[in-house]
Amino acid sequence: MRFYNRQHRHYCGIDLHVKTMYVCILDATGQVLVHRNVPSNPEAFLETIVPYRDDLVVAAECMFTWYWLADLCAAQGITFVLGHALAMKAIHGGKAKNDKIDSQKIAALLRGGLLPQAYVYPAAMRATRDLLRRRLHLVRKRGQLLAHIQNTRAQYQLPEFGRRLAYPANRAGVSEHFPDPSVRKSIDVDLALLECYDDLITDLELTIVREAKRHDGDAFHRLRSVPGIGKVLALTMLYEIHDITRFDRVQEFASYARLVKCTHTSAGKTLGTGGAKMGNVHLKWAFSEAAVLFLRHAPGGKKMLGEIEKKHGKGKALSILAHKIGRAVFYMLSRGTVFSMDKFRAA
């Protein structure tokens, strides 16, 4: 975890909400200069900080409304720090909690060099990343529709379709599989929605790929050189990592991607693990999927997995393989190279 520890003349902590935000400004000695609730809009914020613009740093907790504040600070030349919500919860918890208290605690953590930082994703690529995450939401909804069709078939003990309904060409005559008119109507609704989702997802993917080639086409193609990493996984890794240089070591990247477990120890005794939700859930998914697909596309992939299983057991083998792929991606992006199977085996 990284903490913001630069010194400033003024420290501004904001408890940010959709309609209002509680602003607390401290000076270098910790004296409260401003502590009040104001509307969540650029005009009110800029008016509040006018007397304290000289060497000001602003901090807010990472929640869904931080985009406009980060962009406003960037446009105004004000240093902005995004607080890691989960880590901040552990640090500034207390008996009483409200917006006024929270804003002062954020400012105090900022002044004391104890504010855990989250990554301020740049505005130029942020919208495309959100579009990619929106695609994942649509894919899950599409999957629910496919599951409903299969569950309905099993509910009435009807014969299996024999074809994968994920492909549009295999859906002809599916509704006639169900004799009851009401059930058939329900399946027709599922099929109609599936057709809409297919069109939407295809259009989204074309848009995202076009943007990815404009943002960082070289990294996109390097990621696809890994066996098993296709278009969607490469896009996910590209937009969730953004800039590999923000990680000083491969261990930091593996931790951010949730590819390692953190051990809790005290007085030489191991107390278990924790921090499973600290990191990027989308990268965790992408590397887990990449490990499974690696076995299908990489020559000797299953043999490699077997060697890992002999040493660590079946339960850990796929996780270790995902970790190895994550390390390979880190070095590929850091060094500007493509995937090498020989180096991967030797690692």
Order of alpha helices (4+ residues) and beta strands (2+ residues): beta-beta-beta-beta-alpha-beta-alpha-beta-alpha-alpha-beta-alpha-alpha-alpha-alpha-beta-beta-alpha-alpha-alpha-alpha
